[in-house]
Amino acid sequence: MKRLGLFLTLLLLITTACGNSNKSMLEEQGVVEGPSTKATQSAPISQDAAPAATESSVDDMLASSDLASGDPALIRGRDWKLTQVTDPAVTIIEYADFQCPGCAGFAPVLHELAAAYPDDVQVVFRYFPLTSIHPNAHKSAEAAEAAGAQGKFWEYHDLLFERQAKWSPLDAAAARDFFIGLAGELGLDVDRFTAELDNGTYADYVSSLEREAINLGLPGTPSAIVNGRPVPGEGLPRDLETWGNFINEEKAMKDLASRQYKTAPEMIINMDARYLAHVEMASGKTFTIELLPKSAPQTVNSFVFLARNGWFDNVTFHRVIPGFVAQTGDPSGTGRGGPGYYIPNEIDKSLSHNAKGVVAMANAGPNTNGSQWYITYGDVSQLDGSYTIFGKVIEGMDIVEGITPRDPQRNPNAPAGDLISTITIEEILP
């Protein structure tokens, strides 16, 4: 989102990050790759979140646990949430170090994302002090936690990053005084703040998050868990455009979930009948596919079921590669969507991808066929044996060949895909 649905090339990576990684967020998330190597489709990642804590409940929250515990991919009661989003499409759980320059540069990006997508993006902050290279990182995290105990975590968080250059080079004693000064500037109870800082009230909690980040394999900061997937270091985009593309895809996947089915349909087709699928494009042009129920009965049955229930209505050809295939069948338009169930491969060895107009299912591996399908533009018989062939274009191949080429995996600015208006199933009884 793997795939990482989406595997767009990052336009700009975080600079001066503390630690090294060459994996992008989008490479971790993944999208459907075409059948050239594998035609993949991945279901959206469910994101369970604990209720957000309000500032008025800060004391109860802090008392809930002295150490980080539980699934790190889930929001916890003690987490610091930038916004209170009830049902986010994207949850970003950041692990950061207040003494890290890259974290200071990334913080404004998260603020902008939260402001731009107030109903869709939840930003969470967790400590990951890199104590081996940043001597003041751990104490600054303790200071932020002490400020949070008085309802001023995010204000203190912002000041630490904004003035990082002033306190970062200080020795421990001077840094302590600086942290106390920030507390006074924010109007906190300085005596309470100082006592908690000096007593190490939050030291164990900060250390537990440090250990958690290390156990997750996060190599540096800033790193994050994005919709349940760890994204190390420089894999986090810094530009809003890349984030926007990702967020819109996650929103589309979230919307699709409400339309998905829990199980594959029962057999509804007549095995003795002939089935034609008339694909009407938004342009008004139509091409016709003859389905092959005797070669792929479960696949044809699923296709007929989905078509009759409007699954393919207003769905785009999201991946179109001249000389290879035109791929469609995902209502989310991301290349990651499916109907919520899988059907097995049905390989008829008498059929081949050796000509244009062959219709077959995309998949993420054996027996993971859903609703995505493709039409060949030529001899791609290297795909034989891996993908279920369930039809052939018998009329209007010129229309198929005129579908707008696009490959968003290689070109994030690809033109909009051509839309299917609807698919009408014609049953011809013997």
N, C-alpha and C positions, 0 to 999 in steps of 0.2 A: 502498500500500500501500500511483491514479492515478485516475480510478478511485479509487489509492493505495490495495486493496483493500480497502476500508475507506474511506469518506470520512465519518468521524464528526466531529461538531463537538467541538472541544476543550473540556473542562470548565474547564481552567485553563492558561494559558500562562505561560511563564517571565517573571518580571518582572525589571527592571533588567538585561536582557541588553545586551551590548556590541555594538551594531550593530542594523540594522533588517531585518525581513522580515515579510511577511504570509502566507506559505505555511505551512500546517500539515503535520506529518508525514503525517497521514492523507490530505491532499489530494495529497501527492506519491505516496502508495502506491496509492490508487485501488481501487474495487470496481465490481462490475457495476452500471451504471445501467440503469434499465428502458428498454423500447423507446419510452418517451415521446419521447426524443430519440435515444438509442442504447442498445441492450441489450448491455452489454459484459461480457466475461469475460476474465480475464488469467491466464496461467500463472504459477506461482510463480517467483520469481527464484532461480536457483541461486547458492549461496554457497560458493565454494571457499576454504579457509582453509589457511594454512601451519601446520605443527606449532608448538605453543606452546613458547616457551623457558622453561626452569626457571631459578630463581635461580642454580643451580649452573653454568649455562652463560652467565651474564650477560656475562663477558668475551668469549667467542666471539661472542655476539650483537652486542655493541657494535663488534667488529672487522669485522663482516660488511659494513658500508657506512658511509662517512662522510656520505652524503647520502641523503635519501629518494628511492626510485626504484621503478618498477614501477606496476602498477595500484593506485591508491589505494583501490579498493573491496575489495581482498583484504588479508587479514591478512599482515603481514610478520614476518620473524624478529626484527626489532629493535623491533617494537611492544611497548608495555607492556599486558599483558593482566591484567585484574582477577581473572579466574578462568580455569581451564584446562578449557574445555568441548570435548569431542571432536567433537560434531556438533550445533552450536547451531541452533535454529530462527530465532533472531534474533541478529544481530551488530550492535552499536552501536559505530562507530568515531568517537569524539568528538574534535573539534578545539577546544581550549580554551586560555584565557589565565589564568594564575594570578593576575593582577591584576584580572580581570573579576569584579564582584560577582555577575553572573548565573551565571557558572561555579561560583562558590563555593556558590550556592544549588542548582545542579543536581547537584553531586557526590554529595550524600547520596542523591538519587533513584537514581542509578546503582548505588550500593552496595546500596540496598534491592532494586532489581530483581535484581541478581546473587544476593542472598541468597534472594529469594523464588522465583527460577527457576534453581536451580543447574545444572540439566541442559539448559536451553533458551536461556539468554541469555549471550552473550559480550560483555564490555565491553572496549573498547580505547581507550587514551588517546594522542592526538598533540598536539603543540604548535602553537598558532596565536597567537603573541604580537602584540598590536595595538600595535606600537611607536610609532605616531603619537600615541596617546593614553595609553599606559601605559609610562612610561619604565623601569620595573623588570621588565616582563614578560619580556623576552628573557633577562635574567640569572637570573631565577627559574627559567626553563625549563632553562637550563644547569645550575643548581644541582640541580634535580630529576634531571637526567640523570646528574650526578656521584653523587648519592645512589643512583640505580639501578645504577650501576656497582659499588656495594658491596652490592647486594641489598636496598636499602631504598627503592625508588622509591615504592611506594604509601604507606608511612608518611610519607615526606617530602611527597608530594602532599597528603595529608590535613592535615598541619601547615601547609603554605603556605596552604591555603584557610581553615583554622580561625583562623589568625592574620593573615589578609590585612589587616585594619584597622590592624595594628601596623606592618607593613613597607611597605605600599603608599605612604604619604606620604613615606617617607624618601628622602634623596638617595642617589646611587649608592654612595657610600662606606659610608654607614650601612646601606644595604640589604645590601651585601656582608657586612658584619660580622654582620648578622642571619642571613643564610643560613648562614654558617659556624657560628654559634651553634646553629642547628637541627641541623646535622650532628653537633656534639658531643653534643647532647641525645639523639640517636638512637644514640650509641655508635659512630659511624663513625670511620674513620681520618681525622682532621681535617687532617693535613698533606697527605695525598693529595687530599682533597676541595678544600682551599684551592688547591693547585697547579693542579688541573684547572680550577677556577673562574677563577683569575687568568690562566691561559694560554689561556683560551678553547677548551679541548679539544673542547667539544661545540657551539661557536657555529655552525659551518657546518651541522651537522646540524639544529639548531633553525631556522636561517634557511631551509634547504631545505624544511622542513615548512611554514613560513610562506608561502613562495612557492607551494607545492603547494595550500594552502588558498585562496589568492587566485586561482590558476588554475582551481580548481574553481568559482569564483564564490560562495564562501561570504562573505556580507556582514558577518558578525560572529560573536561567540562568546556562548554555546556553540553550535556547529553540529555536524553529524554526518553520517556515511554510515550509513544504516540499511538493512541487507540490500541493499547495492549502490546505494542511491539517496541522493544528497546532500540533506540536509534543513537548510536555513538557519535560524539564529538561533531566533526565537520560535516556529518551527514544531514544536519539540520539546515534547511535553506534560510537565508537571511532576507531575501526579497519577498515582498508581499504577493507578487504575481504567482510565484511558484506555490506559496502557501495557499493562495486563493484557488488555484487549480485543484490542489489536493482537497481542500475543504469542500469545494463544490462536488467533487467526486464522492466524498464521504456522505454528503447530504443526499446525493442521488441514490447511493446504496442504502441509506437509511430509509428513504422514501419507498424504495423497491421492496423492502422487507415486509411492508404491510400488504403487498400483493402476492407474496410467495405462498406456495402450498406446502403442507406438511409431508405429504406422501405423493408418490407417482399415481396417475389416474388408473382406474381399472380399465380393462380392455373394452373399448367402445367401437372399434372398427370391425367391419365384416371382412374376414380374410379372403372371401371370394369376390369382393368388389374391387373396382379400379378407383383410385383416388387421384384427383388432380388438385393442385394448389395454385390458385390464381393470385399472383402477387401484384397488387395495385400500388404503384408508387405515388408519392405526393404530386408528382408531375402530371399524373393522369394516365401515364403509360402502364401497361401490364405485361408481365411475362408469366409463363405457366410451367410448373414443375409437375412431372409425373412421379408420384410417390411409389415406393417399392415395399409394400407390406410383407410380401413373402420372404424378402431378404432381411428385413429389419422390422419385425412386427411391433416390438415395444417402442422403437424409435418413432415409427410412423404414427402409432397410437398416441404417443405423447405430443408429437407435432400437431396432429389433428385436434387433439384436446386443447392445446394452447391457442391454436389459431381460432377455433370456434369460441374461445373465451376472451378474445381480444388481446392476448398477450403480445402479439407482434404489431398491434396498431400503433402507428406513429413511432416506430422503432427505427433507428438509423443504421445504415451500413457503416459501422464504426471503424472498420479496418479494410481498406481496399488497396491491393497491391497489383498493378498491371502485370500480366504475365504469370500471376500466381493465383490469388484468391480474392474474393469479396466476402467479408465476414459480417454477420449481423445476429440478431436474436436476443440482444441484451437491452431491456427497456431503460436501464440506467444510462446507457450510452458510454459507460466507462470501460467496457470490455471485461468487467469482473462479475457481472450479474448473472443470475440464473433463477430457475423457477422454485428453488427451495428443496428440490429432490434430485436424485441422480438416477440414471438408467444405465444398464450395462452396455458394454460394447457388443455389437452384433456384426461380426465380420463375415461377409459372404465372399469367399475367395474367388468366385467367378466374376466379381466386380472389380474395377480398377479406376484409379484417378488418372487414367492415361489420355484423357481428352477434356476439352472445355465443356462446361455445362454440368459437370458432376456435382451433386449436392451431398454434403456429408456433415457430420457433427464435429464441432470443436470440443476438446476436453482437456482436463488437467492431468491426464494419465488414464490408465485402464479403468473402465467402469465409472467414470465421472462425467458422463454426458448429461447436459442440462437442457438449455434452450438455445444455445448459440450454434449457428450453423454457417456453412460457407459454400460458395460456388466456385468451381475451378475455372481458370482462364486459359488453361492449356494442359499439357502433359505434366502432371506432378505425381507420377506414379511412385515416387519415393515415399509418399504418404500411405501407400497400401499397407494394410495390416494393423494400422494404429488408429484409424478413424472410421467410424461407421458410415458407409455410403447408404443413403436411404432415398435417393431420388435423382432425377436428371431433368434439366431444362429442355422442354420439347418445343417451346415457342417463345420468341422474344429474346433470344440470346444477345441480339444487338443492343437491347435495352440494358441487359446486365453489363455488357462491355462498356456502356456509356456512363456507368455509375462513377461519381467523382472519386478519384484516387485520394487516399489519405492514410497516413500512418502516424498517429499521434505519439507512438512510442519513440519515433525518431524525430518527429517535428511537432512540438507542443502547440505550434500555431497553425496546424493543418486546417484546411477549410472545413466547414460544417459538412457532416455526412448527409447523403441523400436519404430521405425518409420513406419507409414503407407506410402507405396509408392504411391498408388492411390486407389480410389474406383470407380469401374465400375458398372453402373446401368443397369440391364437387365430388359426390359419391356416385359412381356408375355401377349399378347392380348388374349381375350376370343375367 
